[in-house]
Amino acid sequence: MRTMFSPLQIAGMEVKNRTFMAPMSLGYESQDGTINEKMEAYWLRRAQGGVGCIIVDATSVDPNVPYLGNTLCFRSEESIQKYKSFTDKVHEYGCKIIPQITHPGPESVSAFYGVAPLASSVYPNSMGQMTREVALEEIPGIIDLYVKASLDAKRAGFDGIELHCAHAYMLLGSFLSPLRNKRTDAYGGSLLNRARLLFEVIDGIKAACGKDFPIVLRMSGSERDPQGNTLEDMKRLIPYLEQHGVDCFEISGGTQYERCNKIIPCHGEAEFANLQEAKAIKAVATKPVITVGKILDAKLAEDVLDAGEVDGVVIGRALLADPDFVNKAQEERYDEIAPCAACGIGCVGEQTKRRPATCVINPTAGRELEFECTPTKDAKDIVVVGAGIGGLAAARILAKRGHRVIVLEKENKAGGQINLACRPPYKQEVSKWIIYLLNECARYGVEIRYQSEATSSVIEQFNPQIVILATGAKPIVLPVEGSESLIQANDVLSGSINILGGNVAIIGGGMVGMETAEYILHHARGNARVTLIEMMDAIGQGMVPNNLVPTLKRFKEEGVQMITGAKVKSILDGTITVETKQGEVSYPGFTHVVCAVGSKPWNPLYEDVKDQFETYVIGDANGVAQALEAVRAAYELGYKL
């Protein structure tokens, strides 16, 4: 059937296929609220890649109420003309484009300028700032803002708009959700009262923009919280929303504060995270229903659409991983799609660090203007040492550009640290990176020699012009009394050492320590207790919140003890002595003590080869970091050579 590649009519907008690009806050915005060259190149690349309709990131109805630092908005006539130039370019690819219109409300950063953010009621927002309840007399002005922004979008060449009322989030979401709305007037209490502002906004937009100008409504099919809106609530609301003029429903789920891992589902969340709610809403709706939430697999998306379970799919981070996702799927080149592994590291993680978002498997995301994969004019013989993610990524890019590449790997399979990273519970998805890179290396003619330990003499046999060392890292041994009794986390994760029960201490509460804890608990064949001991003041520092939140929840359910602010001094006969701000404390009775305090670069070849060959060091061998940095270094080198 291949329904995914058939048109979809939404009011007066015909989308060429059933794929939509989700709005994602990535930190590319301009200070003036318009589309800059970086953002334009990013979106145009996805339009070129075949997506049917792009939903532009949150666009504030009020230029004076920003969502993030530089929120998109229609600030002036000049900005509208800038948007028009952009939408014209998108349309050249046969792609439709709509902005996600929103009043940031409680999520506005206006508090930093001394203005309390607006909400349905008074409560602390995500930054801990208290909101101000919207007064009744302010509501007509807020509706006018939505209407004006929608008209501006129409004048700017957008094909429709999306209204955001999901996740108990932003202004409309804060009114709709009983989690936030504690009003005692006509806009609070019952479901229809809580939806009153939403109805009035839709009425105003339809009256101003016409019935053929589509309104897509982003809503939570369920807020997945006992205090929030349920699926039954949303099903009851659908006929009313259609009567007021909603033309399409985009079904998301969860809430921003309590259930962030449901909004951007990462490890441990099912693919098509909101499909069941979307199917239930489609059963009562007469308008198209599309769904968002960890839609990563193109073939699975096709199957869902062929089965008629929903009318369209809203793809987010999978389009960061591969802008050609849709075209490759249409051409049935599924193995060539660079896979999103739902890690959240480059997209969510970089944003939480106030850095522009990127992608582990596609570091060109957001840097489209910097990278152009042109064939090399001077093909070279290149040896890459190490078939981990960094080495394979470098080999792929270099071979794609026309260089002759051989990879030497001392183990009997590729993957390096990813072979350990995919072993804990909920982490199997990261193995997709290696599977993809191996397919790509084969496609571009890379030769990989396994069980080939590189030495300077071995490398010399290939007479390369360039050598790239991607030899990885080795675990750090904690330099304390009794360290000889320590078990390395890598040995546990690899299966070299089995811990099937007992009272286990893990020294190191970072990502590896937490994953090792979950691995031990999952594989235990008897009673197992786990204690994490971390020198810093918090467990899981640097982890993506969407992975950290559910992990901590599971730890609570499993009874994992977490000791922070504790520097290990000694490990003697199952007793661990730590130094804290309050002095020394001893914890006795451990049957196993696992070390997960990090790694150090392992680069034994550099001194031997640097004077013989043009040599580069990438990945952990150059400085221990995450896969994000390893692949980024590989791409930057691959495009340069």
C-alpha positions in Angstrom: 0.0 0.0 0.0 2.8 2.5 1.0 0.3 4.9 2.5 3.1 7.0 3.9 3.8 8.4 0.5 0.2 9.3 -0.4 -1.2 12.8 0.0 -3.0 14.0 3.1 -5.6 16.8 3.0 -5.9 19.0 6.0 -8.5 21.7 5.4 -7.1 23.7 2.4 -3.6 22.2 2.7 -2.6 19.1 0.8 0.6 17.5 2.2 2.4 15.5 -0.5 3.0 12.5 1.9 2.1 11.5 5.5 5.3 12.7 7.1 5.7 15.8 9.3 8.8 17.2 10.9 8.3 17.9 14.6 9.2 21.2 16.2 12.3 20.9 18.3 14.0 23.6 20.4 17.6 23.4 19.3 19.1 26.7 20.1 19.5 28.0 16.6 17.2 31.0 16.9 18.0 34.6 15.9 17.9 37.5 18.4 15.3 39.3 16.2 13.0 36.3 16.2 13.4 35.5 12.5 14.9 32.6 10.6 18.6 33.0 10.3 20.9 31.3 7.7 21.7 28.5 10.1 18.1 27.6 10.8 17.1 28.1 7.2 19.8 25.7 6.0 18.8 23.2 8.6 15.1 23.2 7.6 15.7 23.4 3.9 17.9 20.3 4.1 14.9 18.4 5.6 12.6 19.8 3.0 15.1 18.6 0.3 15.1 15.2 2.1 11.4 14.6 1.3 9.5 15.5 4.5 5.9 16.5 3.7 5.3 19.3 6.2 7.7 21.1 8.5 6.3 22.3 11.8 8.5 25.2 12.8 9.6 25.5 16.4 7.6 27.4 19.1 6.7 30.8 17.8 5.6 33.2 20.4 2.4 35.2 19.8 3.9 38.0 21.8 7.4 39.3 20.9 7.8 40.6 24.4 7.1 37.2 26.0 10.0 34.9 24.9 10.0 31.2 25.4 13.7 30.7 25.3 16.5 33.2 24.8 15.8 34.1 21.2 12.2 32.9 20.5 10.8 32.9 17.0 8.1 35.5 16.5 6.5 37.9 14.0 8.0 41.1 15.3 7.5 43.5 12.4 6.6 43.8 8.8 10.3 43.3 7.9 10.3 40.0 9.9 7.2 38.8 8.0 8.9 39.5 4.7 12.0 37.5 6.0 9.7 34.6 6.8 8.0 34.9 3.4 11.4 34.5 1.7 12.0 31.4 3.8 8.6 29.8 3.2 9.0 30.4 -0.5 12.2 28.4 -0.5 10.6 25.5 1.4 7.7 25.4 -1.1 10.2 24.9 -3.9 10.7 21.4 -2.6 7.0 20.6 -2.6 7.0 20.8 1.2 4.4 22.5 3.3 5.3 24.5 6.4 3.4 25.7 9.5 4.6 27.4 12.7 3.8 26.2 16.1 1.9 29.2 17.5 2.1 29.5 21.3 2.0 31.9 24.1 4.8 30.7 26.3 2.9 31.7 29.4 4.4 30.0 32.5 7.5 28.9 30.4 8.4 32.4 29.5 11.8 33.6 30.6 10.2 37.0 31.3 10.8 36.5 35.0 14.5 37.3 34.3 13.3 40.7 33.2 11.3 41.3 36.3 7.9 40.2 34.8 6.1 37.3 36.4 5.2 34.7 33.7 1.4 34.3 33.0 -0.4 31.0 33.7 -3.9 29.7 34.4 -3.0 29.7 38.1 -0.1 30.5 40.5 2.6 27.8 40.7 6.3 27.4 40.2 7.4 27.0 36.6 10.2 24.8 35.4 12.8 27.3 36.5 11.3 27.6 40.0 9.8 31.0 39.3 6.3 31.8 40.5 3.7 32.4 37.8 1.0 35.1 37.9 -2.7 34.1 37.3 -4.2 35.5 34.2 -6.9 38.0 35.0 -10.3 37.8 33.3 -9.9 41.2 31.7 -6.6 40.1 30.1 -8.1 37.1 28.2 -9.5 39.1 25.2 -6.1 40.6 24.6 -4.4 37.2 24.7 -6.9 35.8 22.2 -6.1 38.8 19.9 -2.4 38.0 20.1 -3.1 34.4 18.9 -5.3 35.8 16.0 -2.7 38.4 15.0 0.1 35.8 15.0 -2.0 33.5 12.9 -2.7 36.2 10.4 0.9 37.1 10.3 1.8 33.5 9.6 -0.6 33.4 6.7 0.8 36.7 5.3 4.3 35.2 5.7 3.4 32.3 3.4 2.9 29.6 6.0 0.3 27.0 4.9 -1.4 26.8 8.3 -0.6 26.8 12.0 -0.2 24.4 14.8 -1.6 25.4 18.2 0.3 24.0 21.3 -1.9 22.9 24.1 -0.1 19.7 25.2 1.9 18.6 28.2 0.2 20.9 30.8 2.7 23.4 29.3 2.7 26.9 28.0 -0.4 29.1 28.4 -3.1 27.0 26.6 -1.7 23.8 28.2 -1.7 25.4 31.6 -5.4 26.2 31.2 -6.4 22.8 29.8 -4.7 20.7 32.5 -6.2 20.1 36.0 -2.6 19.7 37.1 -2.1 23.4 36.6 -5.5 25.0 36.4 -6.9 25.8 39.9 -9.2 28.6 38.8 -12.7 29.1 40.3 -14.2 31.2 37.5 -15.6 30.3 34.0 -12.1 29.1 32.9 -11.6 26.6 35.6 -13.1 23.5 37.2 -14.8 21.3 34.5 -13.1 20.0 31.4 -15.1 22.2 29.1 -14.4 25.2 31.3 -10.6 24.5 31.2 -10.9 24.2 27.4 -12.8 27.5 27.1 -9.7 29.7 26.3 -8.6 27.1 23.7 -12.1 27.2 22.1 -12.1 31.0 22.0 -8.6 31.1 20.5 -9.6 28.7 17.7 -12.8 30.7 17.0 -10.8 33.9 16.7 -8.3 32.4 14.3 -10.9 30.7 12.1 -12.9 34.0 11.9 -9.8 35.9 10.9 -7.9 33.4 8.7 -10.8 31.5 7.1 -12.0 28.0 7.4 -9.6 26.7 4.8 -6.5 27.9 6.7 -5.7 24.7 8.7 -5.3 24.5 12.5 -3.3 21.5 13.7 -3.7 21.0 17.5 -0.9 19.5 19.4 -2.4 17.8 22.5 -1.5 15.1 25.0 -3.5 12.0 24.4 -2.9 11.4 28.1 -0.9 13.4 30.5 0.0 10.1 32.2 -0.4 11.5 35.6 -3.1 10.7 38.1 -3.9 14.4 38.5 -3.8 15.2 34.8 -6.0 14.9 31.8 -6.8 11.3 30.8 -7.4 9.7 27.4 -11.1 9.6 28.2 -11.0 13.4 28.9 -9.4 14.0 25.5 -11.8 11.7 23.7 -14.7 13.6 25.1 -13.2 16.9 24.0 -12.6 15.9 20.4 -16.1 16.6 19.0 -16.1 20.1 20.6 -12.7 20.9 19.2 -13.8 19.8 15.7 -17.0 22.0 16.0 -14.8 25.0 16.8 -12.5 24.4 13.9 -9.6 22.1 14.6 -8.6 20.5 11.3 -6.0 17.9 12.5 -5.0 16.5 15.9 -1.3 15.8 16.7 -1.2 13.4 19.6 1.7 13.7 22.1 1.8 12.7 25.7 3.1 13.3 29.2 3.7 16.6 31.0 6.6 18.9 30.9 7.7 18.8 34.6 6.6 15.5 35.9 6.8 13.3 32.7 9.5 14.9 30.5 10.6 11.4 29.4 7.1 10.9 27.9 7.4 14.1 25.8 10.8 13.3 24.4 11.0 9.5 24.9 14.5 8.2 25.2 15.8 4.9 26.5 13.3 2.7 28.1 10.3 4.2 26.2 8.6 2.3 23.5 8.7 3.4 19.9 5.5 5.1 18.8 5.1 6.2 22.4 1.7 7.8 21.9 0.2 5.4 19.3 -2.4 3.8 21.6 -3.8 7.2 22.5 -3.7 8.3 18.9 -5.6 5.3 17.8 -8.3 5.8 20.4 -8.7 9.5 19.4 -8.8 8.6 15.7 -11.7 6.3 16.5 -13.8 9.3 17.7 -12.4 12.0 15.4 -13.6 12.9 11.9 -10.5 15.0 11.2 -7.0 13.5 10.5 -5.0 12.3 13.5 -1.2 12.3 13.4 1.1 11.2 16.2 4.5 12.0 17.6 6.9 10.3 20.0 10.0 8.2 19.3 9.1 7.4 15.7 12.5 6.1 14.6 12.0 3.2 12.2 10.8 4.0 8.7 9.4 0.5 8.0 7.5 0.5 11.3 6.0 3.9 10.4 4.9 2.5 7.0 3.3 -0.5 8.7 1.4 1.7 11.2 0.1 4.0 8.4 -0.8 1.0 6.1 -2.8 -0.4 8.9 -4.8 2.8 9.2 -3.9 3.3 12.8 -3.2 7.0 12.3 -3.2 9.4 9.3 0.3 10.7 9.6 3.6 10.5 11.5 5.4 13.4 13.1 9.1 12.7 13.1 11.5 14.6 15.3 15.0 13.4 16.2 15.1 10.8 13.5 15.2 13.7 11.1 18.2 15.2 13.0 20.0 11.9 12.5 19.2 11.7 8.8 17.6 14.6 6.8 17.0 12.2 4.0 14.9 9.8 6.2 11.8 10.2 4.0 13.4 10.0 0.6 15.5 6.9 1.6 12.4 5.2 3.0 10.4 6.0 -0.2 13.3 4.5 -2.2 13.3 1.5 0.2 17.0 2.2 1.2 16.2 1.5 4.8 19.8 0.3 5.7 21.1 3.7 4.5 19.1 5.7 7.0 21.3 7.0 9.8 19.6 5.8 12.9 18.4 7.8 15.9 19.2 5.7 18.9 16.9 7.8 21.3 20.0 8.7 23.3 19.1 12.4 23.7 22.8 13.2 24.1 23.2 15.6 21.1 19.7 17.1 21.0 18.4 17.3 24.6 21.8 17.0 26.3 23.5 19.9 24.5 20.5 22.1 25.0 20.5 21.5 28.8 24.1 22.7 28.7 23.0 25.8 26.8 24.8 24.7 23.6 23.2 24.4 20.2 21.7 21.0 19.6 23.4 18.4 17.4 23.2 14.6 16.9 25.6 11.8 17.8 25.3 10.0 14.4 25.0 13.2 12.4 27.2 16.0 13.6 26.2 18.1 10.6 22.8 18.7 12.1 22.6 22.5 12.6 25.9 22.9 10.7 24.7 22.3 7.2 26.5 25.4 6.0 29.8 24.2 7.3 29.8 20.7 5.8 29.6 19.8 2.2 30.5 16.2 1.2 32.5 16.9 -1.9 34.6 14.2 -3.6 38.3 14.6 -2.8 40.6 15.7 -5.6 43.5 13.8 -4.1 42.6 10.3 -3.0 44.9 9.0 -0.3 45.6 5.6 1.3 44.5 5.9 4.9 44.8 3.4 7.8 42.3 3.8 10.7 43.3 2.0 13.9 40.2 1.0 15.9 36.7 0.1 14.7 34.8 1.9 17.5 32.2 4.5 16.6 34.8 7.2 16.0 37.0 5.0 13.8 34.1 3.7 11.8 32.6 7.2 11.4 35.9 8.5 10.1 36.3 5.6 7.7 32.9 6.1 6.3 33.3 9.8 5.6 36.7 9.4 4.1 35.7 6.5 1.9 32.5 8.4 0.8 34.7 11.2 -0.3 36.9 8.9 -2.4 39.8 8.0 -0.1 41.1 4.4 0.1 40.5 3.2 3.7 41.6 0.2 5.7 40.5 -0.2 9.4 42.6 -2.4 11.7 40.7 -3.7 14.7 42.4 -5.9 17.3 39.1 -7.6 18.5 37.0 -10.0 16.5 34.2 -7.5 16.0 33.6 -3.7 15.6 32.0 -1.4 18.1 34.5 -0.6 20.8 32.8 1.0 23.8 29.4 0.8 22.2 29.6 -3.0 22.7 29.5 -2.2 26.4 27.1 0.8 26.2 24.3 -1.3 24.6 24.4 -4.1 27.3 22.6 -2.4 30.2 18.8 -2.5 30.3 17.0 -0.1 27.9 20.2 0.7 26.0 20.2 -1.9 23.2 19.1 0.9 20.7 22.7 2.3 20.6 23.9 -0.8 18.8 22.1 0.6 15.7 24.9 3.1 15.3 27.5 0.4 14.7 25.2 -1.7 12.5 24.6 1.4 10.3 28.3 2.4 10.1 29.3 -1.1 9.2 26.8 -1.1 6.4 28.0 2.2 5.2 31.6 1.2 5.3 30.8 -1.8 3.2 28.9 0.3 0.8 31.8 2.7 0.3 34.4 0.0 0.1 36.2 0.3 3.4 38.2 -2.8 4.3 38.0 -3.9 7.9 40.6 -6.3 9.2 39.6 -7.9 12.5 41.9 -9.5 15.1 44.6 -7.3 13.6 46.5 -5.5 16.4 48.2 -2.5 14.9 51.9 -1.8 15.4 54.1 0.6 13.6 55.5 -2.2 11.5 52.0 -3.6 10.7 50.9 -0.1 9.6 54.0 0.3 7.5 53.1 -2.7 5.4 50.1 -0.7 4.0 52.3 2.3 3.1 49.6 4.8 4.0 49.8 8.5 3.6 47.6 9.1 6.6 47.1 7.2 9.9 44.1 7.9 12.1 44.3 6.5 15.7 41.0 5.8 17.3 42.2 3.3 19.9 39.8 4.3 22.6 40.3 4.4 26.4 41.1 2.1 29.4 39.3 2.2 32.7 40.8 4.1 35.6 41.9 2.1 38.6 40.9 3.9 41.8 44.2 4.7 43.6 43.1 3.8 47.1 44.1 1.2 49.7 42.5 -2.2 48.8 42.1 -1.3 45.1 43.4 -4.7 44.1 40.0 -6.2 45.2 38.1 -3.9 42.8 36.1 -5.2 39.9 36.0 -3.0 36.8 32.5 -2.0 35.5 33.7 -2.8 32.0 34.3 -6.4 33.1 30.8 -6.6 34.5 29.1 -5.1 31.4 31.1 -7.3 29.0 30.1 -10.5 30.9 33.7 -11.3 31.8 32.7 -11.3 35.5 29.2 -12.3 36.7 27.7 -10.8 39.8 24.5 -12.8 40.3 23.6 -11.5 43.8 25.0 -10.2 47.0 25.5 -6.8 48.5 27.2 -4.8 45.7 28.9 -1.4 46.0 29.6 0.6 42.9 32.1 3.4 43.2 31.1 6.1 40.8 27.6 7.4 40.3 27.9 8.7 36.7 26.3 7.2 33.7 28.5 4.1 33.6 28.0 3.4 37.3 24.2 3.8 37.0 24.1 1.5 34.0 26.2 -1.1 35.8 23.8 -1.0 38.7 20.9 -1.6 36.4 22.8 -4.4 34.6 23.5 -6.2 37.9 20.0 -5.9 39.2 18.6 -7.1 35.9 20.9 -10.2 35.7 20.7 -11.1 39.4 19.8 -14.7 40.0 19.4 -14.3 43.8 19.0 -11.4 46.2 20.9 -8.4 45.1 21.4 -5.1 46.8 23.2 -2.2 45.1 24.8 0.9 46.7 26.1 3.7 44.5 28.9 5.8 46.1 29.6 9.1 44.3 32.2 11.8 45.1 30.1 14.6 43.7 26.9 16.0 45.3 24.5 14.4 42.8 24.1 11.1 41.0 24.0 11.0 37.3 25.6 14.3 36.6 25.8 15.1 32.9 23.1 12.5 32.0 20.2 13.6 29.8 17.2 14.4 32.0 14.9 12.2 29.9 17.1 9.2 30.8 18.0 10.3 34.3 14.4 10.8 35.5 13.2 7.2 34.7 16.5 5.7 35.9 16.1 7.3 39.3 12.5 6.2 39.4 13.6 2.6 38.8 16.4 2.9 41.4 13.8 4.0 43.9 11.6 1.0 43.1 14.6 -1.4 43.3 15.8 0.1 46.7 19.2 1.3 45.3 21.0 3.2 48.0 22.7 6.4 46.7 25.5 8.0 48.8 26.8 11.3 47.5 29.5 13.7 48.5 31.7 10.7 49.6 35.3 10.3 48.5 36.5 6.7 48.9 39.6 6.3 51.1 39.9 2.6 51.4 38.3 -0.8 50.6 39.2 -3.5 53.2 37.4 -6.8 53.7 34.2 -5.6 52.3 34.2 -2.3 54.2 34.4 0.9 52.3 35.6 4.0 54.2 34.7 7.4 52.7 35.5 10.9 53.5 32.6 13.3 53.7 32.0 16.9 54.8 31.1 15.4 58.2 34.2 13.3 58.5 35.1 9.7 57.8 32.2 7.1 57.5 32.6 3.4 57.0 30.1 1.1 55.2 30.6 -2.6 55.9 29.3 -5.9 54.5 29.8 -5.6 50.7 30.4 -8.8 48.8 31.5 -7.1 45.6 33.0 -3.7 45.0 32.8 -2.4 41.4 34.8 0.6 40.1 33.1 2.9 37.6 35.1 6.1 38.1 35.9 6.8 34.4 38.5 6.1 31.8 41.7 7.5 30.5 42.9 7.8 26.9 44.7 4.7 25.5 47.0 5.7 22.7 50.1 3.5 22.6 50.9 4.0 19.0 51.2 7.8 18.5 54.9 8.2 19.5 55.8 5.2 17.2 54.0 6.5 14.1 53.8 10.3 14.3 57.2 10.8 12.6 56.6 8.2 9.9 53.1 9.2 8.8 50.7 12.1 8.8 48.9 11.1 12.0 45.7 12.2 13.7 44.2 11.1 17.0 40.4 11.1 17.5 37.8 9.9 20.0 38.7 8.7 23.5 42.3 8.2 22.5 42.5 11.9 22.2 40.4 12.8 25.3 37.8 10.7 27.0 34.2 11.9 26.2 31.0 10.6 24.9 30.2 9.1 21.4 29.0 12.6 20.5 32.5 14.0 20.6 34.1 11.0 18.9 31.8 11.1 15.9 32.1 14.9 15.7 35.9 14.7 15.6 35.6 12.0 12.9 33.4 14.1 10.7 35.5 17.2 11.1 38.6 15.3 10.2 36.9 13.4 7.4 35.6 16.5 5.7 39.0 18.3 6.1 41.4 15.6 4.6 
